[in-house]
Amino acid sequence: MTVKGKVHFLTAYIEFLLDEGIKSEEYYLGDASRFLRFLLARVEEGDIQAFVENSSPSYQRRLRKTLRKFYAFAQKELQITNRALERI
């Protein structure tokens, strides 16, 4: 993974927008956020399993824990529900 890949991708996206000369990133981030929320609401169980299983066993344990917390956030703060995410 490149150094840029280790940066949180939304932070990297903001940096990209600024490098591109975008003065107000609000619309760009808002649209990206809506797109990610759309995808999160539609992800399927097989997608989640493939993502988790593509990692080492120790990282898989951590991912299951952190993704459960992320889904709790998505439910509570974003009102996103998805049965596949409940099975993490």
Secondary structure, 3 states (H helix, E strand, C coil): CCHHHHCCHHHHHHHHHHHCCCCCCHHHHHHHHHHHHHHHHHCCHHHHHHHHHCCCHHHHHHHHHHHHHHHHHHHHHHCCCCHHHHCC
